[in-house]
């Protein structure tokens, strides 16, 4: 099974290097939640922003959909160039070696 690496900086500034398979239909929130790095309260429906993170690497991600943009628009800790909801980022080879920073809870 093919794996990718996800580099994570948690809220305390500690770095984590996570390995995850790409064939399981997961999203980034699923992986971060399995390591207790985000809450993911809404289960990945872009309704709660408890998986808000900053994309610190130069990976080209899919465009944000209206529901993700609407949820991010409600946050104080938004960074217009880096903020994403992890639940809206599928685990694919395209994000191998991505670096994300967990956003502070608003």
Secondary structure, 3 states (H helix, E strand, C coil): CCEEEEEEECCCCCEEEEEEECCCCCEHHHHHHHCCCCCCCCCCCCCCCCCEEEECCCCCCCCCCHHHHHHHCCCCCCCCCCEEEHHHCECCHHHCCEEEEECCCC
